[in-house]
Amino acid sequence: MKPEELRELSDDQLKEKINDLKETIFRLRFKLSLGETSALKNYREAKKDLARVKTILRERQLNIR
C-alpha cells in the first residue's frame, strides 16, 4: 500500500490494518517454514506495509506533518 492511501484512513482503520498485517505475516512465516519460496515476496511486502502503518500512526501521535 502507498503511504498516501494509508494517510486517508482513520486511526481505528489503521489499527485494524495492523492486526490484519500481523496475521498475514504470521501465516506467511509459517508457509516459509514449510518451504514455499513463493511466499517470500509477499512476506517482505507485508512487513514493509506494517512498518508504514506504524510510522503513520506514530506521526499522528506526535502531531508531525
Secondary structure, DSSP 8 states (H G I E B T S, - for coil): --HHHHHTS-HHHHHHHHHHHHHHHHHHHHHHHTT-TTHHHHHHHHHHHHHHHHHHHHHHHHT--
